[in-house]
Amino acid sequence: MNNHPPALIWDLDGTLLDSYPMIVESLYRFYAARCACPTREEIRLFVLTTSVRDFAAHMARKTGVQLYDELADYRAIRADLERDMAPMPGARAVLEALSQRGVTHDVVTHRGASTRAVLVRTGLWGCFRAILTAEDGFPRKPDPAAIVHLMQVYRLDPARTFYVGDRSLDLDCADRAGIGSILFHPADNPTPVPADRLVVTSLPELLTLPELSL
């Protein structure tokens, strides 16, 4: 067995943070006040299979409403709802248990300036060695530049490094970076499950993966 410690690079929203209910409700409230709006379930499926940015572009084409022209209003709605957001079940316990095995934890996320406050509020701040957000200027996933940066800085072994995320773009990003991936796929996740991937339906299942043992 390879004695090099495993390394995990984490997505946040929908993986470590139970944020989709907040994201969906924020988008629903923003658009429902301005135009004919899809249902909450339609928004959820769209965002899970693409991204918030893609959904905003879709709504701009369909209705003319530009979310990014009224970003302050959207962020105010989101900030209000975000106060009640929780980590995914078992998140901190799993991070700590894996750390005790020697596994390292870093983050690559599309989330921006709110990242630190959210991680502090949800009890996850301090669990990570490095956190790269939209504020750091790397291209958005699936571009692998942020992951490649972490690989170079910390001299990570590609054979022992995995990106953990809940969407197809996370798997694509890992592939482009030349590392492994672990798909977080709870029952309500519509992301197709490729046959050749590591998949967990809950975070505690990570503790059973032989790939994360020394």
WOLIN-V344442 format. One record per pair of residues at least 6 apart in sequence whose ideal C-beta (glycine too) atoms are under 8 Angstrom apart, sorted by the first residue. I is the first residue (numbers start at 1). J is the second residue. If there is no record, write none. Layout:
BEGIN
i=<I & I>
j=<J & J>
END
This chain:
BEGIN
i=<1 & 1 & 2 & 2 & 2 & 3 & 4 & 4 & 4 & 5 & 5 & 5 & 5 & 5 & 5 & 6 & 6 & 6 & 6 & 6 & 6 & 6 & 6 & 6 & 6 & 6 & 7 & 7 & 7 & 7 & 7 & 7 & 7 & 7 & 7 & 8 & 8 & 8 & 8 & 8 & 8 & 8 & 8 & 8 & 8 & 8 & 9 & 9 & 9 & 9 & 9 & 9 & 9 & 9 & 9 & 9 & 10 & 10 & 10 & 10 & 10 & 10 & 10 & 10 & 10 & 10 & 11 & 11 & 11 & 11 & 11 & 11 & 11 & 11 & 11 & 11 & 12 & 12 & 12 & 12 & 12 & 12 & 13 & 13 & 13 & 13 & 13 & 13 & 14 & 14 & 14 & 14 & 14 & 14 & 15 & 15 & 15 & 15 & 15 & 15 & 16 & 16 & 16 & 16 & 16 & 16 & 17 & 17 & 17 & 17 & 17 & 17 & 17 & 17 & 18 & 18 & 18 & 18 & 18 & 19 & 19 & 20 & 20 & 20 & 21 & 22 & 22 & 22 & 22 & 22 & 23 & 23 & 23 & 24 & 24 & 24 & 24 & 25 & 25 & 26 & 26 & 26 & 26 & 27 & 27 & 27 & 27 & 27 & 28 & 28 & 28 & 29 & 30 & 30 & 30 & 30 & 30 & 31 & 31 & 31 & 31 & 31 & 31 & 34 & 34 & 35 & 35 & 35 & 35 & 36 & 37 & 38 & 43 & 45 & 46 & 46 & 46 & 47 & 48 & 48 & 48 & 48 & 48 & 49 & 49 & 49 & 49 & 51 & 51 & 51 & 53 & 56 & 56 & 56 & 59 & 59 & 60 & 60 & 67 & 79 & 82 & 82 & 83 & 85 & 85 & 85 & 86 & 87 & 87 & 87 & 88 & 89 & 89 & 89 & 90 & 90 & 90 & 91 & 91 & 91 & 92 & 92 & 92 & 93 & 94 & 94 & 94 & 94 & 95 & 95 & 95 & 96 & 97 & 98 & 98 & 98 & 98 & 99 & 99 & 101 & 101 & 101 & 102 & 103 & 104 & 104 & 105 & 105 & 105 & 106 & 106 & 106 & 106 & 106 & 106 & 106 & 107 & 107 & 107 & 107 & 107 & 107 & 108 & 108 & 108 & 108 & 108 & 108 & 108 & 108 & 109 & 109 & 109 & 109 & 109 & 110 & 110 & 110 & 110 & 111 & 111 & 111 & 112 & 112 & 112 & 113 & 113 & 115 & 115 & 115 & 116 & 116 & 119 & 119 & 119 & 119 & 129 & 130 & 130 & 130 & 132 & 132 & 132 & 132 & 134 & 136 & 138 & 138 & 138 & 139 & 139 & 141 & 141 & 141 & 141 & 142 & 142 & 142 & 142 & 142 & 143 & 143 & 144 & 144 & 144 & 144 & 144 & 147 & 147 & 147 & 147 & 147 & 148 & 150 & 151 & 151 & 151 & 151 & 156 & 158 & 158 & 158 & 158 & 159 & 161 & 161 & 162 & 162 & 162 & 162 & 162 & 162 & 162 & 162 & 163 & 163 & 163 & 163 & 163 & 163 & 163 & 163 & 163 & 164 & 164 & 164 & 164 & 164 & 165 & 165 & 165 & 165 & 165 & 165 & 165 & 166 & 166 & 166 & 166 & 166 & 166 & 167 & 168 & 168 & 170 & 170 & 171 & 171 & 171 & 171 & 174 & 174 & 175 & 180 & 180 & 181 & 181 & 182 & 182 & 182 & 182 & 182 & 182 & 183 & 183 & 183 & 183 & 183 & 183 & 183 & 184 & 184 & 185 & 185 & 185 & 185 & 185 & 186 & 186 & 187 & 193 & 198 & 198 & 200 & 200 & 206>
j=<213 & 214 & 157 & 159 & 160 & 214 & 157 & 159 & 160 & 101 & 102 & 103 & 104 & 160 & 214 & 101 & 102 & 103 & 104 & 160 & 161 & 162 & 211 & 212 & 213 & 214 & 103 & 104 & 106 & 154 & 156 & 157 & 160 & 161 & 162 & 98 & 103 & 104 & 105 & 106 & 161 & 162 & 163 & 164 & 182 & 212 & 106 & 107 & 108 & 147 & 150 & 161 & 162 & 163 & 164 & 179 & 16 & 105 & 106 & 107 & 108 & 109 & 128 & 163 & 164 & 165 & 107 & 108 & 109 & 163 & 164 & 165 & 166 & 167 & 170 & 184 & 19 & 107 & 109 & 111 & 115 & 118 & 19 & 20 & 23 & 109 & 110 & 111 & 20 & 48 & 165 & 166 & 167 & 184 & 88 & 164 & 165 & 166 & 170 & 184 & 87 & 88 & 91 & 95 & 124 & 203 & 85 & 86 & 87 & 88 & 91 & 118 & 122 & 124 & 85 & 86 & 87 & 88 & 89 & 82 & 85 & 44 & 47 & 48 & 85 & 78 & 81 & 82 & 84 & 85 & 47 & 52 & 78 & 40 & 43 & 44 & 47 & 40 & 81 & 74 & 77 & 78 & 81 & 43 & 47 & 52 & 55 & 74 & 37 & 40 & 43 & 77 & 67 & 70 & 73 & 74 & 77 & 37 & 38 & 59 & 63 & 65 & 67 & 63 & 65 & 59 & 63 & 64 & 65 & 63 & 43 & 46 & 55 & 190 & 54 & 55 & 58 & 55 & 166 & 167 & 189 & 190 & 191 & 167 & 168 & 190 & 191 & 110 & 167 & 169 & 140 & 66 & 67 & 68 & 65 & 67 & 66 & 67 & 74 & 114 & 114 & 118 & 121 & 118 & 121 & 122 & 122 & 122 & 123 & 124 & 203 & 202 & 203 & 204 & 202 & 203 & 204 & 122 & 124 & 203 & 123 & 124 & 127 & 204 & 203 & 204 & 206 & 207 & 105 & 124 & 127 & 127 & 207 & 105 & 206 & 207 & 212 & 105 & 127 & 212 & 213 & 214 & 214 & 212 & 129 & 154 & 127 & 128 & 129 & 128 & 129 & 130 & 131 & 132 & 150 & 154 & 115 & 128 & 130 & 131 & 132 & 133 & 132 & 138 & 141 & 146 & 147 & 150 & 163 & 173 & 115 & 131 & 132 & 133 & 134 & 133 & 134 & 140 & 141 & 118 & 133 & 134 & 133 & 134 & 135 & 133 & 135 & 131 & 133 & 135 & 125 & 131 & 125 & 127 & 128 & 131 & 154 & 150 & 153 & 154 & 138 & 146 & 149 & 150 & 140 & 146 & 145 & 146 & 149 & 145 & 146 & 169 & 170 & 172 & 173 & 169 & 170 & 172 & 173 & 176 & 173 & 176 & 173 & 174 & 176 & 177 & 178 & 163 & 173 & 174 & 177 & 179 & 177 & 156 & 158 & 161 & 177 & 179 & 179 & 177 & 178 & 179 & 180 & 180 & 179 & 180 & 174 & 179 & 180 & 181 & 182 & 198 & 211 & 212 & 170 & 171 & 173 & 174 & 177 & 179 & 180 & 181 & 182 & 170 & 181 & 182 & 184 & 206 & 171 & 173 & 174 & 181 & 182 & 183 & 184 & 183 & 184 & 185 & 186 & 189 & 191 & 191 & 191 & 192 & 181 & 183 & 181 & 183 & 194 & 197 & 180 & 181 & 181 & 198 & 211 & 197 & 198 & 197 & 198 & 199 & 200 & 206 & 209 & 191 & 193 & 194 & 197 & 198 & 199 & 200 & 200 & 203 & 191 & 193 & 199 & 200 & 201 & 201 & 202 & 201 & 199 & 209 & 211 & 206 & 209 & 212>
END
